[in-house]
Every structure is written in C-alpha cells, then in structure tokens.
Amino acid sequence: MLLGIDWGKKKIGLAIAEREIAIASAFGVLEHDENIFVNLHKIVKENDVDMIIIGKSAHLSQSDNTQLIEEFGDACCNHMNIAVVFVPEMFSTREAHTNLKSAGKKKIDSIDDAESARIILQQYLDLDA
C-alpha cells in the first residue's frame, strides 16, 4: 500500500492507494503537531503501507519549504523504517479546490489537503505505470 502526503506547516494531507489498482483515494488530514509521527506510524501499520510518496513543490516561490519537506521525509523514513519518495508537484492545492468545487463539496479548506495528497499520489501512480 502507498501513502501519499501533502506536507504543510499546520496540516498534513493523506491519500492511500494499492499499487495493483493504481487509483489514489483521499484518506484524511492530520494536524502537524508534536504527535505527527506517532499518528502517521499508526496509519502506516494499520494499512500495511510500504512506501510514502511526498509532494515537493516545484514552484520557485515555494522553494523555502523544500528543506523542511526533505527533513520531514527523512524523519518519516527514520521513525517508521519505510521508503520515502519525493515527487515534484505544482498547484495541487489549486487543482484540489477546483475538483472539490466541481463535486459540490462544502467547507473545502477542511478537506483540500487530503485531495491535494490524492492528486500527488495519483500523479506518482500514473508516472510509475
């Protein structure tokens, strides 16, 4: 099982997919707090996740987050002893808002991180196919 992550300073969006099916689904949102690695580890174990895919912004204005995202990925690898892959992503939040509005969803800001993670993970699956 693959776990997709849309990293944020306040919230972490999650998506999940089986490699064989290659269709990502939004999974949820975690607060980016002192319990983030405990909570992620629980999700990894409960869902038999063997790889984490983390979106890393390819947009120049977001380059200041690149190091923080890489440090987060390294910490995931160390805390959970799991493979972490970084994939370039651009405008996943904008695309998430468009998708959610088109689907008639309300309170988009509370679920856009999970949809962004789904987009990131789906892009990885599509490229890996």
Buried (B, 14 or more C-beta within 10 A) or exposed (E): EBBBBBBBEEBBBBBBBBEEEBEBBBBBBBEBEEEBBEBBBEBBEEBEBEBBBBBBBEEEEEEEBEEEBBEBBEBBEEBBEBEBEBBEBEBBBEBBBEBBEEEEBEEBEEBBBBBBBBBBBBBBBEEEE
